[in-house]
């Protein structure tokens, strides 16, 4: 029995085809990843321009600031003011929901200030002195909103932007 392995030009062509296929696959993966990142960036373009934080307004009043730097309004805005018990930061029961504010629309290029009442300010231990900001490391604002494309978003306490899971 005699096995024919082919001649040298056939082997060179086969190896070249394998190398070309490998290179084409790697280029496809790179381009596919780039396309996915571009699609995500386009999908979240408006949502990425929504922010919320605690601070003092020009009258030294504590509250939450909401900012819409996009060119379009966002809708069904739910702003949750929360406090995290620093003694048990990883326990689910350590998150205290202080209160929520619901707005039907946050217009474009708007900075909305939501003042905190005195009871909440005392609960959080906030000071009227702008340089004393330590209590806010345990206090945070999360914002749910719907962008102009009808996509629901959450800006979390870490500032991350995600699409929340539907409640079932």
N, C-alpha and C positions, 0 to 999 in steps of 0.2 A: 504494500500500500504506500502510495506516494502522495504527500500533501503539498499542494501548490500554494505558496504564500503570496504570489504576485511579484511584480517587478518593482524596482526602486521608485519610478515616477508615480505609480499607483499609491505606494505608501506615502510619499510626499504630499500628494493631493488629498489623501484621507486625513493626514495630520493637519494640513492647512485648513481643511473644512471644519475639523473639531475646534481648532484655535479660533477661527472666524465665528463659529457658533457661540463659543464661550464669550468672546468679546461682544458680540451682538446682544447676548443675554444680559451681560453686565451693564451695557449702555441702556438697554430697556429698563432695567431696575432703577438706574439713576434717574432717567427721565420720568419714569412712573412716580417715583418718590417726589420729584420736583413738581409734577403735575398735581399730586395730592396735596402738597403744602400750599401751592398756589390756589387750589380750589378751597381749602380751609381758610386761607387768608381772605379770599374774596367773600366767602360765606360769612365770616365774622368781622368784616371791615367796619360796619356801622357799630356793632356791639362792642368792638374793642375801644371805642371812643366814649364809652359810658363808665363813669367812676363815682365812687362814694367814699367819704371819710368824715371822721369827727374833727371838729375844730371850733375856733372862736370866730364870730363874725366881727364886723367893724365896731359893734356896740359891746364887745367883750361878752357876748352871750354864747354859751355852749350849744352846739347842735350838730346836725349832720348836713354835709354838703353833697348835693348830687350834681353831676356835670354831664351834659350831653354835648360833646364837641363835634358831633356829626352834622350833616346838612339836612337831616330828616328827623322828625319826631320819633320817639319810642313810646310804646303804649303799654297799658296795664302794668304800671310800675308798682311793685310792692317793695317797700323799704323796711327791713327788719333791723331794729336796734337790739343788740344782744350783748350779754356779758358772760365771760368765761371765768369760772371759779379757779383761781390760780393754784389752789391746794389740790385740785383733782382735774388737771387740764385734759386728761385723756378719757375721763368718764363721761358717757352721754348725758347723764343727769347734771353735769357741771355747767351746761349751757343754760343760761337764764334768758328767756325772751322777754325783753323789757316792754316793747310795744312795736306796732307796725303802722306804717302810713301807706295808704293806697292812693295812687293818682292815676287818672285815666290817660293822661298825656304828659310827657316831659318834652317840651319844645326843643328844637335844635338851638345850638349855641347858648343854652341856658345853664345858669348856675342857680340851683334851687337850694335855699337854706331852710332846714326844718329845725326849729328851736326845740330844745329839751326843756321840760318844765323843771321847777326847783326840786321836786321829789326825786326825779330821775338823776339830776345832777348830784344830789346828796347820796343816792344809792350807789352811784358810780364813784363817788369820792373825787369828783372833778373840782379843780380849783379855778378861780377867776383869773389867776395869774397865768399868762400865756406860756411862761417857761416851765410850768409844772404840768407835765403831760403824762405822768407815769400811769395813771389809772386807765388811760386809753389803750395800753398794751394788752389789757384784758377785756376791753370793750371794743366792739366792732360793728360794722354795718354790712349787711348783705342785701343785695338788690336783685330782684327778679324783674325781668322786663321782656317785652316782645318787640323785635325790630321791625322795620318797614317791610321786610320780606315775610313776616309772620312767624319767624323763628323765636322760640322762647329761650332766654338766656338767664344765667345766674352769675353775678359777680360776687365771688365768695370772700370770706374774711381775709384770705391770703392775697386777694386781688386777682385770683385766677378766674378766667372766663370759661364757663362750661355750659353745655346744654343739659339742663336738669332732667332726670329720669321722670317720666310721667307717674303720677300717683295712681296705684291700682287698688 
